[in-house]
Amino acid sequence: MTVERNPWHVLGALLVGFSLILLDMSVVAVANPAIMESLEADVSEVVWVTSAYLLTYAAPLLFTGRLGDRFGPKNVYLVGLVVFTLASLWCGVAGSIDMLIAARAVQGLGAALMTPQTMAVVTRIFPADKRGAAMGAWGGSAGVALLVGPVIGGLLVDSAGWEWIFLINVPIGIVAFLLAWKMVPTLETRPHKFDLIGIVLSCGGMFLLVFGLQEGNNRNWSATIWLMIGAGLAVLTMFVVTQALNKGEPLLMLSLFRDRNFALANVGIAAMGAAVTAMTVPTYFYLQGVRGLTSMESALIFAPLAILTGACAPVVGKLSDTMHPRTFTTTGFVLFGITIVAYSELMKPDSDLWMFSATAAVTGIGNGMVWGPLGAIATRNLPIHQSGAGSGVYNTNRQVGAVLGSAAVGALFVDRLDAHLPGIGGGGGHVEGSVTAIPDMFKEPYSTALSETGLLPVAFLVLGAIACTLFIRFPSQETQKENERVAMQKVDDAS
């Protein structure tokens, strides 16, 4: 349907809430050490504060994307924003690590309701040949959140306590709700059936897999852990098989993957989600634990990353509308991978911190070349009536990558601590009871453990770079319009 409102105003209203979700992920990274000390948690437990959020965020995205097609993206977005805001309040008043993890899980559900709707609305209100700039702004908001989140979070942690990194979401969430209520149009909906078996299998498989990876070191990689991981993979395989056999409306529309660029963009965004999540844990533990920086100071070290991501993403997104899809994305993945190696080399007790900031600036340029173009590539050939389903798939893969990245980096961190600080740093990650003031005698092995952990994202980024090299050129506008007309005709004939 025709939307008379300025699409850029609509996008701006949605980005307030979307940025809140991203801000919440980046805030927790800088607050992890303070949460560990305040709630007397260990490394595995504090990583679950992030993993629980990412898990409940990722698992329902296929379903919540379809909810937007059925009940309207605006309605589902607003419901999700309410859940997210109330769960943020719960996080802020949590008195134990278990309560905080539970509240973060509910917060993830709210984020899962919101995220696919933002991308689906962009797909429906911007024409395909203008979508790159819009997706650039969508991706650039991640850079703004990366800057605002840790800096404000660091200030709040240092001055008022970690609880306020969540409580600050409440007034922002209210503003985001009012903006979306006023600005976002009510778009056309279509009836959909919901695949309950698919929902159970996808959520169950993801939980078993991530829980097994997360808890492997704590349980000495016992037979139970390996059985859990194997069961998770088996259940996810069953999920894919049931989707292929579903002749009605499967939760995962495998037909979307017939578009080569859509399929490859999903590989790329999963790799990006895993790399970004896996990067934050060792770097912030290094800056605060080894170098003794405050939460605020460590966040400012990475300010160039956020500034340049936010500045580059819209520009690159606009340019990507007329260039080969692999041009920016492949370059961005390679740049990001190079900086990951640089961070690892810099994780020494006496390295120059200005070099961390300089490296972060290059990371920002690499990120700006990836986020916006990948979103535009994924949605370029997407039929309008499948915008919610396609957005759900894309964001699911982004969050699945983030979940696996979080789980893998937590397991690797504990393993490296066991190797370099046996009997002292392993298991819980405590060294003399504090992760913000590592004694001098332990700084060298602690830094080595973090340096080795910090190389993990390289594996994800190599996979993303390979996927991007395989992109093919966009079809012409005429071909695009004809494909959409044929797709809509098939839907009308079926109904």
Secondary structure, DSSP 8 states (H G I E B T S, - for coil): ----S-HHHHHHHHHHHHHHHHHHHHHHHHHHHHHHHHTT--HHHHHHHHHHHHHHHHTTHHHHHHHHHHH-HHHHHHHHHHHHHHHHHHHHH--SHHHHHHHHHHHHHHHHHHHHHHHHHHHHHS-GGGHHHHHHHHHHHHHHHHHHHHHHHHHHHHHT-TTHHHHTHHHHHHHHHHHHHHHS-----------HHHHHHHHHHHHHHHHHHHHTTTTTT-HHHHHHHHHHHHHHHHHHHHHHH-SS--SS-GGGGGSHHHHHHHHHHHHHHHHHHHHHHHHHHIIIIIS---HHHHHHHTHHHHHHHHHHHHHHHHHHTSS-THHHHHHHHHHHHHHHHHHHHH-STT--HHHHHHHHHHHHHHHHTTHHHHHHHHHHT--GGGHHHHHHHHHHHHHHHHHHHHHHHHHHHHHHHHHHSTTTTTTT--STT-SSS--HHHHHHHHHHHHHHTTHHHHHHHHHHHHHHT------HHHHHHHHHHHHHHHHHH-
